[in-house]
Amino acid sequence: MNTIDVIRSRRSVRTFDGRALTEDDVRKIMDFARKAGNPYGLPIVWKILDAKTDGLSSPVIVGTDTFIAGKMKRVAHAEEAFGYEFEKIVLYAQSLGIGTTWIAGTMNRGAFEKAMDLGPDEVMPCVSPLGYPARKMSLRETLMRKGVRADSRLDFDELFFVGSFDRPLTTENAGNLSQALEAVRLAPSAVNKQPWRVVISDCNAHFYEKPGRGYVGENGWDLQKIDLGIAICHFDMIAEECNLGMSFEIKNPGIAVPGEVQYIGSFLRF
């Protein structure tokens, strides 16, 4: 299965079949996590946690006691780096037939942070359960998905632009970037807000955040920048798979932005 197929097939899983992960699958995930990396070069420590051993709980998860969590220093671009690297792990888990879902709030956070041995200068942005999906979703999960319209996405020309933000980009005009941009369009995000916007200019792809209200904490931590990291991961993986010859850099092209839109980073041609 290629990357775009993994992206298309993945959904958030909150209802699992009760089977414990095999030792082989745990080993594969941890081996992958240790070398996943991110374009910001920021180190992230990943751990597999057991709900019974560590006293963990989440009211939205049924049928698994296994979780994966990551911690890192609170530094510039930590949110984007975490989103990028965690999504690589999530997609790898999907390729093994293992279900996941991003959890930032619906958990006993204090217990998770204790299990991660979180330091005063560290953050644990999100966690995910790991398990084999149940054949049928729970009623709670079904209602949650309907509430955020989890299976819908904004149209291509609402997210992507050419040259400036007043010129929408169509699938037909996206050329060899169409698959990478479609992978961005399909990316998951908090409450399915899809805060990413991309402007294509001179065959380069410039990523921006269109922020929503209530996603930045008093300490300046921006949850939607994690979503941008996920989107950047999707683009990067497809660009590499399709040999597009692009690298990620933070080099603001100076394109005029509407409202509170913020520049995040760019994929530039070699």
Stockholm file with secondary structure:
# STOCKHOLM 1.0

chainA/1-270         MNTIDVIRSRRSVRTFDGRALTEDDVRKIMDFARKAGNPYGLPIVWKILDAKTDGLSSPVIVGTDTFIAGKMKRVAHAEEAFGYEFEKIVLYAQSLGIGTTWIAGTMNRGAFEKAMDLGPDEVMPCVSPLGYPARKMSLRETLMRKGVRADSRLDFDELFFVGSFDRPLTTENAGNLSQALEAVRLAPSAVNKQPWRVVISDCNAHFYEKPGRGYVGENGWDLQKIDLGIAICHFDMIAEECNLGMSFEIKNPGIAVPGEVQYIGSFLRF
#=GR chainA/1-270 SS CCHHHHHHHCCBCCBBCSCCCCHHHHHHHHHHHHHCCCTTCCCCEEEEEEHHHHTCCCTTCBSCCEEEEEEEECCTTHHHHHHHHHHHHHHHHHHTTCBBCCBSSSSCHHHHHHHTTCCTTEECCCEEECBCBCSSCCHHHHHHHHHTTTTCCCCHHHHEEESSTTSBCCSTTCGGGHHHHHHHHTCCCGGGCCCEEEEEETTEEEEEECCCTTCBCTTCCBHHHHHHHHHHHHHHHHHHHTTCCEEEECCCCCCCCCTTCEEEEEEEEC
#=GC SS_cons         CCHHHHHHHCCBCCBBCSCCCCHHHHHHHHHHHHHCCCTTCCCCEEEEEEHHHHTCCCTTCBSCCEEEEEEEECCTTHHHHHHHHHHHHHHHHHHTTCBBCCBSSSSCHHHHHHHTTCCTTEECCCEEECBCBCSSCCHHHHHHHHHTTTTCCCCHHHHEEESSTTSBCCSTTCGGGHHHHHHHHTCCCGGGCCCEEEEEETTEEEEEECCCTTCBCTTCCBHHHHHHHHHHHHHHHHHHHTTCCEEEECCCCCCCCCTTCEEEEEEEEC
//
